[in-house]
């Protein structure tokens, strides 16, 4: 049947799958069958548009699409999920402070939903989103320092791969910071101070309440 042949041709075999001598897709290992759409590259022409000889009008070419069939183990499926996992509004993320500006702190987002991100995301915490109370007294330089690891919540999606973050809850804020003087890891003294265990030097931070956090 021609239709059956067309259906067979519409599938591409990926990891853990192959076609036998009769062209039938089969698994080469034990696992779950995963099917996803792929777009095929057109080797004949790099241009996505072609010109009609009669009308001289340009029309967009339709790119060929196929379904990719893979057989993935449990570990591979977990890796696939973490690879494509992207931050969403209300997600809790861990981010590293990279720069302090006048009314905001800039971050590189490292972990989302307990898993390291495979894609680069940046984020900002604005002055008004550092804490809930006494917002008018917030000093951004006394809340975060470049190098700090901070537990944040995603407020909104910014442009491209940029996130608007907040630390205005008890469990949000700095979870790891180093002493400016000796680079030793400091310990939290209260919600706004950390202390170096070696020198007893104290520094201001917006500190996360560690004993209420279960994901670090």
C-alpha positions in Angstrom: 0.0 0.0 0.0 1.5 3.4 -1.1 0.1 5.2 2.0 1.9 2.7 4.3 5.1 3.3 2.5 4.7 7.1 2.9 4.1 6.6 6.6 7.3 4.5 7.0 9.3 7.2 5.1 8.0 9.9 7.4 9.9 8.4 10.3 13.6 8.8 11.0 15.3 6.4 13.4 17.4 8.0 16.2 19.1 6.7 19.3 18.2 3.2 20.2 16.2 2.5 17.0 17.0 1.2 13.5 15.3 -0.1 10.3 15.5 -3.8 9.5 15.9 -5.3 6.1 12.2 -4.7 5.4 12.4 -1.1 6.4 10.4 -1.6 9.6 11.5 0.5 12.6 12.7 -1.6 15.5 14.3 -1.0 18.9 18.0 -1.9 19.5 17.7 -1.7 23.3 15.1 -1.8 26.2 13.5 1.6 26.9 10.6 3.9 26.2 9.7 4.9 22.7 9.9 8.7 22.2 8.6 10.4 19.1 9.3 14.1 18.2 9.0 16.3 15.1 12.2 17.4 13.3 12.7 19.8 10.5 14.9 18.7 7.7 17.5 20.9 6.2 17.2 21.7 2.4 20.7 21.0 0.9 19.7 22.2 -2.5 19.1 25.8 -1.6 20.0 27.8 1.5 17.4 30.4 0.7 14.0 29.9 2.3 12.3 31.8 -0.5 11.9 31.0 -4.2 10.7 33.2 -7.1 7.8 32.1 -9.3 9.0 32.5 -13.0 5.5 33.6 -14.2 4.5 36.0 -11.5 7.9 37.1 -10.3 6.5 36.8 -6.8 8.5 35.3 -4.0 6.9 32.5 -2.0 8.2 30.8 1.1 9.3 27.2 0.7 7.7 24.6 2.9 10.5 22.7 4.7 10.2 19.0 4.9 9.3 17.6 8.4 9.7 14.1 9.8 9.1 12.3 13.0 12.2 11.1 14.9 11.8 7.8 16.7 14.1 7.1 19.6 14.3 4.4 22.4 15.5 6.0 25.6 16.5 4.5 28.9 15.2 6.0 32.2 18.4 8.0 32.7 18.3 9.3 29.1 14.7 10.4 29.5 15.6 12.2 32.7 18.5 13.9 31.0 16.2 14.9 28.1 13.7 16.4 30.5 16.4 18.4 32.3 17.9 19.6 29.0 14.7 21.1 27.8 13.4 22.3 31.2 13.2 26.1 31.1 12.4 28.5 33.9 8.8 29.6 34.3 7.0 32.2 36.4 7.0 31.2 40.2 9.8 28.7 39.7 12.5 28.8 42.4 16.0 29.2 40.9 19.5 29.5 42.2 21.5 32.3 40.6 25.0 33.8 41.0 25.3 37.6 41.4 27.6 39.0 38.6 27.1 42.7 38.8 25.6 45.4 41.0 24.0 48.5 39.4 22.3 51.5 40.8 18.8 50.0 41.5 19.3 46.4 40.6 21.5 43.3 40.8 22.4 41.2 37.8 22.6 37.4 37.9 23.5 34.3 36.0 20.8 31.7 36.6 22.4 28.3 37.4 19.7 25.9 38.7 16.0 25.6 38.1 13.7 23.1 39.8 16.7 21.4 41.5 18.4 20.7 38.1 21.3 22.6 36.5 20.2 24.5 33.4 21.7 23.4 30.1 20.8 26.8 28.6 22.2 30.2 29.6 19.8 32.5 31.4 20.4 35.8 33.0 18.2 37.6 35.6 17.8 40.8 37.6 16.5 41.6 41.1 15.2 45.1 41.2 15.4 47.3 44.3 11.7 47.0 45.0 11.8 43.1 44.8 14.6 42.6 47.4 12.3 42.3 50.4 8.7 42.9 51.4 9.1 45.4 54.2 10.9 48.8 54.5 11.5 48.8 50.7 12.5 52.5 50.9 15.4 51.6 53.1 16.8 48.9 50.8 20.4 49.4 49.7 21.3 47.1 46.8 25.0 47.0 47.6 24.1 45.7 51.1 21.8 43.0 49.8 24.0 41.2 47.3 27.7 41.1 46.3 29.1 39.7 43.0 29.9 36.0 43.7 27.0 35.4 46.0 24.7 32.5 45.3 21.1 33.5 45.8 17.8 31.6 46.0 15.2 33.6 44.0 11.7 33.2 42.6 10.9 34.0 39.0 8.5 37.0 38.8 8.3 37.3 35.1 10.0 36.5 31.8 12.0 39.4 30.4 13.4 39.8 26.9 15.1 36.7 25.3 16.7 34.6 28.0 16.4 37.2 30.8 14.3 36.7 33.9 12.9 39.2 36.5 13.6 37.7 39.9 12.6 38.4 43.5 14.0 37.6 46.9 11.1 39.1 48.9 10.2 36.0 51.0 11.9 34.5 54.1 13.3 31.5 52.2 14.7 33.7 49.4 18.0 35.5 49.4 21.7 34.8 49.8 22.5 31.2 50.7 26.3 31.3 50.0 28.7 34.3 50.3 32.4 34.7 50.8 34.2 37.1 53.1 35.6 40.2 51.3 38.7 40.0 53.4 39.8 36.4 53.4 37.3 34.7 50.9 36.1 32.2 53.6 32.5 31.1 53.3 30.4 33.1 55.7 27.6 32.0 58.0 24.2 33.7 58.4 23.8 35.6 61.7 20.3 37.0 60.9 18.2 38.0 57.9 20.4 40.9 57.0 23.9 39.9 58.2 26.6 37.2 57.6 29.8 36.7 59.5 33.2 35.2 58.5 34.0 32.3 60.9 37.7 33.1 60.7 37.9 36.8 61.2 34.4 37.5 62.7 34.1 40.2 60.1 30.4 40.9 59.4 28.8 42.0 56.1 25.3 43.0 55.2 23.2 40.8 52.9 19.6 39.9 52.2 19.9 36.4 53.8 17.7 33.5 53.1 16.3 31.7 56.1 18.2 28.5 55.6 16.4 26.3 58.1 13.2 26.6 56.1 14.8 25.6 52.8 14.6 21.9 51.7 16.2 22.1 48.2 19.9 23.0 49.1 
